[in-house]
Amino acid sequence: MPQGPSFWFDTRIYLAVTAAFLLIIAYYNPYTAIIGAVMLYALYLYGRERYSARQKEVDSYLETVGRCVDTVATQAFEKLPLAVVVINAQGVIYWRNNLLTQWLTDPLEVGQSLLKVWANLPLDKIAGKDGQTKFETGQYHYEIIHRKVEESLTVLYISDVTGVETDRAASCRVQTVLAYIQIDNYDDVLTGLTESQRTTILGEVNRMLAEWITELDGHLKKYSEDTYIAVLNRCALERLMTGDKFEILDRIRGIQGGNKIPVTLSIGAATGENSVAELGQRAQAGLDLALSRGGDQAAVNISGKVQFFGGKAKAVEKNTRVKARIVAQAIRELIEQAGSIVVMGHTGEDFDSLGAALGVAKMVRHMGKQVHIVVSQPGVAVDKLSELLLDYEEYRDVFISPMQAAILVNAKTLVFVVDTHRPELVAAPDVLAGAERTVIIDHHRRAETIIGNTLLIYLEPSASSASELVTELLGYFDEKIELNRLEASALYAGIVVDTKNFAVQTGVRTFEAASYLRRAGADPTLVRHLFRIDFQTIRNQAAIIRNTEMPHDGVVIAVCPEAVKNAQVTAAQTADMLLSIEGVRVSFVIFNFEDGIGISARSHGDINVQVIMEKLGGGGHQSVAGTKVKDSSVDEVKAKLIEIVDSYIKESGTNESNTAARSEKTR
């Protein structure tokens, strides 16, 4: 069937050619040409008539199809399983199909705001943008595909996904949770006990764990003397995380033997993985993480995100030094193989960081190799040590900037990181990024983030300081090594500063390390010189104390004025000073730094400031911790801190009450 004027145009060309041939024929035979012309004309009239008729048929067909398509399209658009809405930037409806009206109990007309019925609609993420989002209101879940159609209009394609989300939630609730449970101080608890006492303690632990898992409708299996494996579902895990916050840790801690050492557990739990093998790896990694943070806590890994619970008990000091001896020999071998060596601590170095760095530098120099210590920026500790180092020829150029260190780093460079294990806190992130061989020596509890691609990690949260760890390593590194007065004093100062003059986080090995340093020539007079502060610092501390308030009994929060120089050091010193006030259990000092707000936190140990600081992205020890928060104001950080402290104290109070109640029942 002809589809347009081109067919009739082509036909006329053929007729014109035929007419030309008739003219030629007329030259030889006029009569035949006349007959042919009549027939050609008749053919022309017939063709024109047929074309006109067919053109009318085509027009009628197209009109019918168009009318049907419009009708079908309109009906299909109205009966789509999607609610289609056109809104402006304020959420006012310009057009909507009928399905939206059917979904809503209250009628919503053109000109009204969609926020009238969906107040929690994330309009700021939708209006004038292309994308996809989900939101829920009441018991319903919706998925929205939004497209910008004009400068001020957006079309929303809304799907009701309540059924899918309900099924997904039901499926999530029955997801398998695998947990490894370990008595993390097994040997210490049973030391010095009779066989009867040991059996009683382990029997009590087994009973409590069995009752706990039974309450959660789970399964528990003991597969070694101090380790258990538990299987439960996601619903039970949610109860643990939002309800009693792993109260089993407090219940087990109430068990004590004849040596009065409480039993503590570490738990690694995982869910949300694609295979049982991955689930087991995540759970084991969680247990290792809990143990490396000092034990007495649970590390829960949900689809790759880790949350921590517990951590109230102090890390137990290990009596064995086997690990220190092995680590010292491993470090010796690594130094021998290294081409160049760089040592650095955390940004804003303190005496512990610098003392540990000088101790490591001593090991390197004893091996006859050159070493540099990277310092992030000038500070009180750096300036005072630099002044003393001028008297020692071998140390005059030991301190270098991060920029200088970045030039020195190559594939054969061995980088020591002391007094931190978090990549975001190191003095020179660029140096760390370029290093292929790294050793970590740290005493802080393991954080979720840790420096990767390390050859050796020596992480001992039971130690008082990084300087204590390095001092022990020096003793096993080489019997012939001899510290000079400055090296011994720097390490001694590191121990003093982190133990608050041997008042907190101090064990037998701490005093033994201090004794070793005193015998090596550590000078208390020199250490006191390093800790001396000027009159302006005293005035700054007084200004901070004036800005102190007590939101809870035993909890003080102070704010450092913006004009204070060396605010981080002054804040830390003031936090220590506030703990000396009668009745104060924990202190926080908030201060400004270059691109955010910092907090120095101190505690006598009964309140775990590490857990509190981790909520703000920081970390540290149970009694000494801190954090730095970017893109926030002092008031915002202070309000968030008070909220976290409120929650911690409320939770701790509940757990203590429960523990007391259980103690009464068991008497």
C-alpha positions as CSV (number, residue, x, y, z in Angstrom):
1,M,0.0,0.0,0.0
2,P,1.4,3.4,-0.9
3,Q,2.8,5.2,2.1
4,G,3.3,8.8,0.9
5,P,3.6,11.2,-2.1
6,S,6.9,9.7,-3.2
7,F,5.1,6.7,-4.9
8,W,2.8,9.0,-7.0
9,F,5.8,11.2,-7.8
10,D,7.7,8.1,-9.1
11,T,4.6,7.0,-11.1
12,R,4.4,10.4,-12.8
13,I,8.0,10.1,-13.9
14,Y,7.3,6.8,-15.5
15,L,4.3,8.3,-17.3
16,A,6.4,11.2,-18.5
17,V,9.0,8.9,-20.0
18,T,6.2,6.9,-21.7
19,A,4.9,10.2,-23.2
20,A,8.3,10.9,-24.6
21,F,8.4,7.6,-26.3
22,L,4.9,8.3,-27.8
23,L,6.2,11.5,-29.3
24,I,8.9,9.6,-31.0
25,I,6.4,7.1,-32.3
26,A,4.1,9.9,-33.5
27,Y,6.9,11.0,-35.9
28,Y,6.7,7.6,-37.7
29,N,3.1,6.6,-37.0
30,P,0.7,9.4,-35.8
31,Y,-2.3,7.1,-35.5
32,T,-0.6,4.6,-33.2
33,A,0.8,7.6,-31.2
34,I,-2.8,9.0,-30.7
35,I,-4.1,5.7,-29.5
36,G,-1.2,5.3,-27.1
37,A,-1.7,8.9,-25.8
38,V,-5.4,8.2,-25.1
39,M,-4.4,5.0,-23.2
40,L,-1.7,6.9,-21.3
41,Y,-4.1,9.6,-20.3
42,A,-6.6,7.1,-19.1
43,L,-3.9,5.3,-17.1
44,Y,-2.9,8.7,-15.6
45,L,-6.5,9.4,-14.5
46,Y,-6.8,5.9,-13.1
47,G,-3.6,6.2,-11.1
48,R,-4.5,9.6,-9.7
49,E,-7.8,8.3,-8.5
50,R,-6.3,5.2,-7.0
51,Y,-3.7,7.3,-5.2
52,S,-6.3,9.6,-3.8
53,A,-8.4,6.7,-2.5
54,R,-5.5,5.0,-0.9
55,Q,-4.3,8.3,0.7
56,K,-7.7,8.6,2.3
57,E,-7.4,5.0,3.7
58,V,-4.0,5.8,5.1
59,D,-5.2,9.0,6.8
60,S,-8.2,7.1,8.2
61,Y,-5.9,4.3,9.5
62,L,-3.4,6.7,11.1
63,E,-6.3,8.6,12.8
64,T,-7.7,5.4,14.2
65,V,-4.4,4.2,15.4
66,G,-3.6,7.6,17.0
67,R,-6.9,7.6,18.7
68,C,-6.5,4.1,20.1
69,V,-2.9,4.8,21.2
70,D,-4.0,7.9,23.1
71,T,-6.8,5.9,24.8
72,V,-4.5,3.0,25.7
73,A,-1.7,5.3,26.8
74,T,-4.0,7.3,29.0
75,Q,-5.5,4.1,30.5
76,A,-2.1,2.5,31.0
77,F,-0.7,5.7,32.6
78,E,-3.6,5.8,35.0
79,K,-3.4,2.1,35.8
80,L,0.4,1.9,36.2
81,P,1.5,0.2,39.5
82,L,3.4,3.4,40.2
83,A,2.2,6.6,41.7
84,V,3.3,9.4,39.4
85,V,3.5,12.9,40.9
86,V,4.9,16.2,39.6
87,I,6.0,18.6,42.4
88,N,7.9,21.8,42.8
89,A,10.8,22.6,45.1
90,Q,8.5,23.1,48.1
91,G,6.7,19.8,47.5
92,V,3.5,21.3,46.1
93,I,1.7,19.0,43.6
94,Y,1.3,20.1,40.0
95,W,-0.1,16.8,38.8
96,R,-0.6,13.3,40.1
97,N,-2.3,10.1,38.8
98,N,-5.2,8.4,40.6
99,L,-3.1,5.7,42.2
100,L,-1.6,8.1,44.7
101,T,-5.1,9.1,45.8
102,Q,-5.9,5.4,46.3
103,W,-2.9,4.9,48.6
104,L,-3.8,7.8,50.8
105,T,-6.6,7.9,53.4
106,D,-6.8,11.7,53.2
107,P,-7.5,13.1,49.7
108,L,-4.6,15.1,48.2
109,E,-5.4,17.5,45.4
110,V,-3.3,19.5,43.0
111,G,-2.0,22.6,44.7
112,Q,-1.5,20.9,48.0
113,S,1.9,19.9,49.5
114,L,2.9,16.2,49.5
115,L,4.4,16.9,52.9
116,K,0.9,17.2,54.2
117,V,0.6,13.3,54.2
118,W,4.2,12.4,54.1
119,A,5.9,14.7,56.6
120,N,9.1,12.7,56.6
121,L,9.6,12.7,52.8
122,P,13.3,13.6,52.2
123,L,12.4,16.6,50.0
124,D,15.9,18.1,50.2
125,K,17.3,14.9,48.5
126,I,14.6,14.8,45.9
127,A,13.5,18.2,44.6
128,G,15.4,19.3,41.5
129,K,17.6,16.2,41.4
130,D,17.8,12.9,39.5
131,G,18.2,9.8,41.6
132,Q,16.5,7.1,43.7
133,T,15.7,6.9,47.4
134,K,13.6,5.0,49.9
135,F,11.6,6.2,52.9
136,E,9.1,4.8,55.3
137,T,6.0,6.3,56.9
138,G,4.1,4.4,59.5
139,Q,3.9,0.7,58.4
140,Y,4.5,1.5,54.7
141,H,7.7,1.5,52.7
142,Y,8.1,3.4,49.5
143,E,10.8,3.6,46.8
144,I,11.0,6.8,44.7
145,I,12.7,7.4,41.4
146,H,12.9,11.1,40.9
147,R,13.7,13.0,37.7
148,K,14.1,16.7,37.2
149,V,11.9,17.9,34.3
150,E,12.2,21.7,34.6
151,E,14.1,24.2,36.6
152,S,11.6,24.0,39.4
153,L,9.7,20.8,38.8
154,T,10.4,17.2,39.6
155,V,8.5,14.1,38.6
156,L,8.3,11.3,41.2
157,Y,7.7,7.6,40.3
158,I,6.7,6.0,43.6
159,S,6.5,2.3,44.2
160,D,5.0,0.6,47.3
161,V,7.7,-1.8,48.4
162,T,6.1,-2.6,51.8
163,G,5.8,-6.3,51.0
164,V,9.4,-6.6,49.8
165,E,10.7,-4.7,52.9
166,T,8.6,-6.8,55.2
167,D,9.9,-10.0,53.7
168,R,13.5,-8.6,53.8
169,A,13.1,-7.7,57.5
170,A,11.7,-11.2,58.3
171,S,14.6,-12.8,56.4
172,C,17.1,-10.5,58.2
173,R,15.7,-11.5,61.6
174,V,16.5,-15.1,61.0
175,Q,20.0,-14.6,59.6
176,T,22.6,-16.8,61.2
177,V,24.9,-15.2,63.7
178,L,28.2,-16.9,64.6
179,A,30.0,-16.0,67.8
180,Y,33.3,-17.0,69.3
181,I,33.5,-16.6,73.1
182,Q,36.7,-16.8,75.0
183,I,37.7,-16.5,78.7
184,D,40.4,-13.9,78.0
185,N,42.2,-14.2,81.4
186,Y,41.8,-18.0,81.8
187,D,45.4,-18.6,83.2
188,D,45.3,-15.7,85.5
189,V,41.9,-16.6,87.0
190,L,43.0,-20.2,87.7
191,T,46.5,-19.4,89.0
192,G,47.0,-20.6,92.6
193,L,43.6,-22.3,92.9
194,T,42.9,-25.8,94.0
195,E,41.3,-28.3,91.6
196,S,38.0,-28.0,93.4
197,Q,38.1,-24.2,93.1
198,R,39.0,-24.4,89.4
199,T,36.1,-26.8,88.7
200,T,33.7,-24.5,90.6
201,I,34.6,-21.4,88.6
202,L,34.6,-23.1,85.2
203,G,31.3,-24.8,86.1
204,E,29.8,-21.4,87.0
205,V,31.0,-19.9,83.7
206,N,29.5,-22.8,81.7
207,R,26.2,-22.6,83.5
208,M,25.9,-18.8,83.0
209,L,26.8,-19.0,79.3
210,A,24.4,-22.0,78.8
211,E,21.5,-20.1,80.4
212,W,22.3,-16.9,78.4
213,I,22.3,-18.7,75.1
214,T,19.1,-20.6,76.0
215,E,17.4,-17.3,76.7
216,L,18.4,-16.2,73.2
217,D,17.1,-19.5,71.6
218,G,20.7,-20.2,70.4
219,H,23.1,-23.1,70.6
220,L,26.4,-23.2,72.5
221,K,29.3,-25.6,72.1
222,K,32.6,-25.6,74.1
223,Y,35.4,-26.7,71.9
224,S,38.5,-26.0,74.1
225,E,39.3,-25.2,77.7
226,D,38.6,-21.5,77.4
227,T,36.8,-21.1,74.1
228,Y,33.1,-21.6,73.0
229,I,31.2,-21.2,69.8
230,A,27.6,-20.0,69.7
231,V,25.0,-19.9,67.0
232,L,22.0,-17.7,67.2
233,N,19.8,-15.5,64.9
234,R,19.9,-11.9,64.0
235,C,16.8,-11.1,66.1
236,A,18.6,-12.3,69.2
237,L,21.6,-10.3,68.3
238,E,19.4,-7.2,68.0
239,R,18.1,-7.8,71.5
240,L,21.6,-8.0,72.8
241,M,22.7,-4.8,71.1
242,T,19.7,-2.7,71.9
243,G,18.5,-4.3,75.1
244,D,21.0,-5.5,77.7
245,K,24.1,-4.4,75.8
246,F,25.8,-7.8,76.3
247,E,25.0,-7.9,80.0
248,I,26.6,-11.4,80.1
249,L,30.0,-9.6,80.3
250,D,29.0,-8.1,83.7
251,R,27.5,-11.3,84.9
252,I,30.6,-13.3,84.2
253,R,32.8,-10.6,85.7
254,G,30.9,-11.2,89.0
255,I,32.5,-14.7,89.2
256,Q,35.7,-14.7,91.4
257,G,37.9,-17.4,92.8
258,G,40.1,-17.6,95.8
259,N,42.6,-15.2,94.2
260,K,39.9,-12.5,93.8
261,I,40.6,-12.1,90.0
262,P,37.3,-11.7,88.2
263,V,36.6,-13.7,85.1
264,T,36.3,-11.7,81.9
265,L,35.0,-12.7,78.5
266,S,35.8,-11.6,74.9
267,I,33.2,-12.1,72.2
268,G,33.5,-11.9,68.5
269,A,30.2,-12.1,66.6
270,A,29.4,-11.7,62.9
271,T,26.4,-11.8,60.6
272,G,25.3,-10.6,57.2
273,E,28.0,-12.4,55.2
274,N,27.4,-14.4,51.9
275,S,29.0,-17.6,53.1
276,V,29.6,-19.5,56.3
277,A,33.3,-19.4,55.6
278,E,33.2,-15.5,55.5
279,L,31.0,-15.6,58.6
280,G,33.6,-17.6,60.5
281,Q,36.5,-15.3,59.4
282,R,34.6,-12.2,60.5
283,A,33.7,-13.7,63.9
284,Q,37.3,-14.8,64.5
285,A,38.5,-11.3,63.5
286,G,36.0,-9.8,65.9
287,L,37.3,-12.0,68.8
288,D,40.9,-11.0,67.9
289,L,39.9,-7.4,67.9
290,A,38.2,-7.6,71.3
291,L,41.3,-9.4,72.8
292,S,43.7,-6.8,71.3
293,R,41.6,-4.0,72.9
294,G,42.2,-5.5,76.3
295,G,39.3,-8.0,76.5
296,D,36.1,-7.9,78.6
297,Q,34.2,-6.8,75.5
298,A,32.2,-7.8,72.5
299,A,33.0,-6.9,68.9
300,V,30.0,-7.3,66.6
301,N,30.5,-7.3,62.8
302,I,27.4,-6.7,60.8
303,S,28.0,-6.7,57.1
304,G,31.5,-5.3,57.5
305,K,30.7,-2.7,60.1
306,V,32.1,-3.3,63.7
307,Q,30.4,-2.1,66.9
308,F,31.9,-2.6,70.4
309,F,30.2,-3.3,73.7
310,G,31.6,-3.6,77.2
311,G,35.3,-2.9,77.9
312,K,34.8,-1.9,81.5
313,A,37.6,-4.0,83.0
314,K,41.2,-2.9,82.9
315,A,43.5,-4.8,80.6
316,V,45.3,-7.6,82.6
317,E,49.1,-7.2,82.6
318,K,50.8,-10.3,81.1
319,N,53.5,-11.7,83.4
320,T,55.4,-13.4,80.6
321,R,58.0,-11.6,78.6
322,V,58.4,-14.2,75.9
323,K,56.6,-12.1,73.4
324,A,58.8,-9.1,74.1
325,R,61.9,-11.2,73.5
326,I,60.6,-12.6,70.2
327,V,59.5,-9.2,69.0
328,A,63.0,-7.7,69.8
329,Q,64.7,-10.4,67.8
330,A,62.3,-9.9,64.9
331,I,62.9,-6.1,64.9
332,R,66.7,-6.8,64.9
333,E,66.4,-8.9,61.7
334,L,64.1,-6.3,60.0
335,I,66.6,-3.5,60.8
336,E,69.4,-5.6,59.3
337,Q,67.5,-6.1,56.1
338,A,66.3,-2.5,55.7
339,G,67.9,0.0,53.4
340,S,66.9,3.2,55.3
341,I,64.9,3.6,58.5
342,V,62.3,6.2,59.6
343,V,60.5,6.4,63.0
344,M,57.4,8.4,63.7
345,G,54.7,8.7,66.3
346,H,51.3,10.3,66.3
347,T,50.5,13.9,65.3
348,G,51.0,16.4,68.1
349,E,53.8,14.4,69.6
350,D,54.0,14.0,73.4
351,F,56.9,12.7,75.5
352,D,55.7,9.1,75.3
353,S,55.7,9.2,71.5
354,L,59.1,11.0,71.3
355,G,60.6,8.8,74.0
356,A,59.6,5.6,72.3
357,A,60.9,7.0,69.0
358,L,64.3,7.8,70.5
359,G,64.4,4.3,72.0
360,V,63.8,2.7,68.5
361,A,66.4,5.1,67.1
362,K,68.8,3.8,69.7
363,M,68.3,0.2,68.4
364,V,68.9,1.3,64.8
365,R,72.0,3.3,65.7
366,H,73.3,0.3,67.7
367,M,73.1,-1.6,64.4
368,G,75.3,1.0,62.7
369,K,72.5,2.4,60.5
370,Q,71.2,5.9,60.0
371,V,67.8,6.8,61.3
372,H,65.4,9.8,61.3
373,I,62.5,10.7,63.5
374,V,59.5,12.4,61.8
375,V,57.8,15.1,63.8
376,S,54.5,16.5,62.6
377,Q,55.0,20.1,63.8
378,P,56.9,22.1,66.5
379,G,55.4,21.7,69.9
380,V,56.4,21.9,73.6
381,A,57.7,18.3,73.8
382,V,59.5,18.6,70.5
383,D,61.1,21.9,71.3
384,K,62.4,20.9,74.7
385,L,63.9,17.6,73.5
386,S,65.4,19.4,70.4
387,E,67.1,21.8,72.8
388,L,68.7,18.9,74.7
389,L,69.6,17.0,71.6
390,L,72.0,19.8,70.6
391,D,74.5,18.4,73.2
392,Y,74.6,15.1,71.4
393,E,76.3,15.1,68.0
394,E,74.6,12.0,66.7
395,Y,71.1,13.4,67.4
396,R,71.5,16.9,66.1
397,D,69.7,16.3,62.8
398,V,67.5,13.3,63.9
399,F,64.2,15.2,63.8
400,I,62.9,15.9,60.2
401,S,59.6,17.2,58.8
402,P,57.1,15.0,57.0
403,M,58.1,16.7,53.7
404,Q,61.7,15.7,54.2
405,A,60.7,12.2,55.2
406,A,58.6,11.7,52.1
407,I,61.7,12.2,50.0
408,L,63.6,9.5,51.9
409,V,61.0,6.8,51.7
410,N,61.5,4.1,49.0
411,A,60.7,0.4,48.6
412,K,63.5,-0.6,51.0
413,T,62.6,1.9,53.8
414,L,61.5,0.4,57.1
415,V,59.0,2.7,58.9
416,F,58.5,2.3,62.7
417,V,55.2,3.7,64.0
418,V,55.1,4.2,67.8
419,D,52.4,5.1,70.2
420,T,49.6,4.8,67.6
421,H,48.3,2.2,65.2
422,R,45.6,4.3,63.5
423,P,46.6,5.6,60.0
424,E,44.7,8.8,60.4
425,L,46.7,9.8,63.5
426,V,50.3,9.3,62.3
427,A,52.7,12.2,62.1
428,A,53.3,11.8,58.3
429,P,50.4,10.2,56.4
430,D,52.3,10.6,53.1
431,V,55.2,8.7,54.5
432,L,53.0,5.9,55.6
433,A,51.2,5.8,52.2
434,G,54.6,5.4,50.4
435,A,56.0,2.8,52.8
436,E,55.9,-0.9,52.0
437,R,57.6,-2.1,55.2
438,T,56.0,-1.0,58.5
439,V,56.4,-2.0,62.2
440,I,53.9,-0.9,64.8
441,I,54.7,-0.6,68.6
442,D,51.7,0.7,70.6
443,H,50.0,0.3,73.9
444,H,46.6,1.7,73.0
445,R,43.6,-0.6,72.7
446,R,43.0,-1.8,69.2
447,A,40.7,0.6,67.2
448,E,38.5,-0.5,64.2
449,T,41.0,1.2,61.9
450,I,44.6,0.0,61.8
451,I,47.6,0.5,59.6
452,G,47.6,-2.1,56.9
453,N,50.5,-4.0,55.2
454,T,52.5,-4.3,58.4
455,L,55.5,-6.6,58.8
456,L,55.1,-6.7,62.6
457,I,52.5,-5.4,65.1
458,Y,53.4,-5.2,68.8
459,L,50.2,-4.1,70.4
460,E,50.0,-4.5,74.2
461,P,47.1,-2.6,75.8
462,S,48.1,-3.8,79.3
463,A,51.3,-1.7,79.0
464,S,51.4,1.7,80.6
465,S,53.0,3.4,77.6
466,A,54.9,2.9,74.3
467,S,58.0,3.9,76.1
468,E,57.6,1.0,78.5
469,L,57.3,-1.4,75.6
470,V,60.4,0.0,73.8
471,T,62.3,-0.2,77.1
472,E,61.5,-3.9,77.4
473,L,62.5,-4.4,73.8
474,L,65.9,-2.7,74.4
475,G,66.6,-5.2,77.2
476,Y,66.2,-8.1,74.8
477,F,67.6,-6.4,71.7
478,D,71.2,-6.7,72.7
479,E,72.9,-7.1,76.1
480,K,75.7,-4.8,75.0
481,I,73.4,-1.9,74.2
482,E,73.9,1.1,76.5
483,L,71.6,4.1,76.8
484,N,73.0,7.6,77.4
485,R,71.5,10.0,79.9
486,L,69.2,11.7,77.4
487,E,67.9,8.5,75.8
488,A,67.1,6.9,79.2
489,S,65.5,10.2,80.5
490,A,63.3,10.5,77.4
491,L,62.0,7.0,77.8
492,Y,61.5,7.6,81.5
493,A,59.6,10.8,80.7
494,G,57.4,8.9,78.3
495,I,56.4,6.4,81.1
496,V,55.9,9.2,83.6
497,V,53.6,11.3,81.3
498,D,51.3,8.3,80.4
499,T,51.1,7.0,84.0
500,K,50.5,10.4,85.5
501,N,53.6,10.0,87.6
502,F,53.0,6.2,88.2
503,A,49.4,6.8,89.3
504,V,47.4,5.1,86.6
505,Q,47.7,2.1,84.2
506,T,50.8,1.0,86.2
507,G,51.9,-2.6,86.7
508,V,54.9,-4.6,87.9
509,R,56.5,-4.4,84.5
510,T,56.1,-0.6,84.5
511,F,58.2,-0.2,87.6
512,E,60.7,-2.8,86.3
513,A,61.1,-0.7,83.1
514,A,61.5,2.4,85.2
515,S,64.2,0.7,87.3
516,Y,66.1,-0.4,84.2
517,L,66.1,3.2,82.9
518,R,67.2,4.6,86.2
519,R,70.1,2.1,86.2
520,A,70.9,3.2,82.6
521,G,71.2,6.9,83.7
522,A,67.7,8.4,83.6
523,D,67.8,11.7,85.4
524,P,64.6,12.6,87.4
525,T,65.8,16.2,87.5
526,L,66.1,16.3,83.8
527,V,62.6,14.8,83.5
528,R,61.2,17.4,85.8
529,H,62.8,20.0,83.6
530,L,61.0,18.6,80.6
531,F,57.7,18.9,82.5
532,R,58.1,22.4,83.7
533,I,55.5,24.8,82.4
534,D,55.6,28.6,82.1
535,F,53.5,31.2,83.8
536,Q,51.3,31.7,80.8
537,T,50.4,28.0,80.7
538,I,49.3,28.2,84.3
539,R,47.1,31.2,83.4
540,N,45.6,29.2,80.5
541,Q,44.8,26.3,82.7
542,A,43.1,28.6,85.1
543,A,41.0,30.0,82.2
544,I,40.0,26.5,81.2
545,I,39.0,25.6,84.8
546,R,36.8,28.7,84.9
547,N,34.9,27.3,82.0
548,T,34.2,24.0,83.7
549,E,30.8,22.5,84.5
550,M,29.6,19.3,86.1
551,P,26.6,17.8,84.1
552,H,26.8,14.6,86.4
553,D,28.2,13.8,89.7
554,G,31.9,13.0,89.2
555,V,31.9,14.2,85.5
556,V,33.4,17.6,84.6
557,I,33.5,19.2,81.1
558,A,35.7,22.2,80.4
559,V,36.2,24.4,77.4
560,C,39.6,25.8,76.4
561,P,39.4,29.5,75.2
562,E,40.3,30.0,71.5
563,A,43.2,32.3,72.2
564,V,45.2,29.7,74.1
565,K,48.4,28.6,72.3
566,N,49.4,24.9,72.3
567,A,45.8,24.2,73.1
568,Q,46.1,20.4,72.8
569,V,48.9,20.1,75.3
570,T,47.3,22.6,77.7
571,A,44.0,20.8,77.4
572,A,45.6,17.4,78.3
573,Q,47.4,18.9,81.3
574,T,44.2,20.5,82.5
575,A,42.3,17.3,82.1
576,D,44.8,15.6,84.4
577,M,44.6,18.5,86.9
578,L,40.8,18.3,87.0
579,L,41.0,14.6,88.1
580,S,42.8,15.7,91.3
581,I,39.6,17.5,92.4
582,E,37.8,15.6,95.2
583,G,34.8,13.7,93.8
584,V,35.8,14.0,90.1
585,R,35.8,10.6,88.4
586,V,36.2,11.7,84.8
587,S,37.2,14.9,83.0
588,F,36.9,16.2,79.5
589,V,38.5,19.3,78.1
590,I,37.3,20.6,74.7
591,F,39.7,22.7,72.6
592,N,40.0,24.2,69.1
593,F,42.5,23.0,66.6
594,E,43.2,23.8,63.0
595,D,40.2,22.3,61.2
596,G,38.0,21.1,64.0
597,I,37.4,20.5,67.7
598,G,39.5,18.2,70.0
599,I,38.7,16.6,73.3
600,S,41.2,15.3,75.9
601,A,39.5,12.8,78.2
602,R,40.9,11.4,81.5
603,S,39.4,9.0,84.1
604,H,40.4,7.2,87.3
605,G,39.6,4.0,85.5
606,D,36.0,3.2,86.6
607,I,34.6,5.1,83.6
608,N,36.0,3.9,80.3
609,V,36.8,7.1,78.4
610,Q,38.1,5.1,75.4
611,V,34.5,3.8,74.7
612,I,33.2,7.3,75.0
613,M,35.8,8.8,72.7
614,E,35.2,6.1,70.1
615,K,31.6,7.3,69.8
616,L,33.2,10.5,68.5
617,G,35.7,8.9,66.2
618,G,38.6,8.8,68.7
619,G,40.2,6.2,71.0
620,G,42.9,5.6,73.5
621,H,43.0,3.8,76.8
622,Q,40.4,3.1,79.5
623,S,41.7,6.0,81.6
624,V,43.4,8.2,78.9
625,A,41.7,9.0,75.5
626,G,40.9,11.7,73.1
627,T,39.4,12.6,69.7
628,K,39.3,15.2,67.0
629,V,36.1,16.1,65.3
630,K,36.1,18.0,62.1
631,D,33.4,20.4,60.7
632,S,31.8,21.0,64.0
633,S,31.5,23.8,66.6
634,V,32.5,23.7,70.2
635,D,28.8,23.8,71.3
636,E,27.9,21.0,68.9
637,V,30.7,18.7,70.1
638,K,29.9,19.6,73.8
639,A,26.2,18.7,73.3
640,K,27.1,15.4,71.6
641,L,29.6,14.6,74.4
642,I,27.0,15.2,77.1
643,E,24.6,13.0,75.2
644,I,27.1,10.2,75.0
645,V,28.1,10.5,78.7
646,D,24.4,10.5,79.7
647,S,23.9,7.3,77.8
648,Y,27.1,5.6,79.2
649,I,26.2,6.5,82.8
650,K,22.6,5.4,82.4
651,E,23.7,2.1,80.9
652,S,26.4,1.6,83.5
653,G,24.0,2.3,86.3
654,T,21.5,-0.2,84.9
655,N,24.2,-2.9,84.6
656,E,25.5,-2.2,88.1
657,S,21.9,-2.5,89.5
658,N,21.4,-5.8,87.7
659,T,24.7,-7.1,89.0
660,A,23.9,-6.1,92.5
661,A,20.4,-7.7,92.3
662,R,21.9,-11.0,91.0
663,S,24.5,-10.9,93.9
664,E,21.7,-10.6,96.4
665,K,19.9,-13.6,94.9
666,T,23.0,-15.8,94.9
667,R,23.9,-15.3,98.5
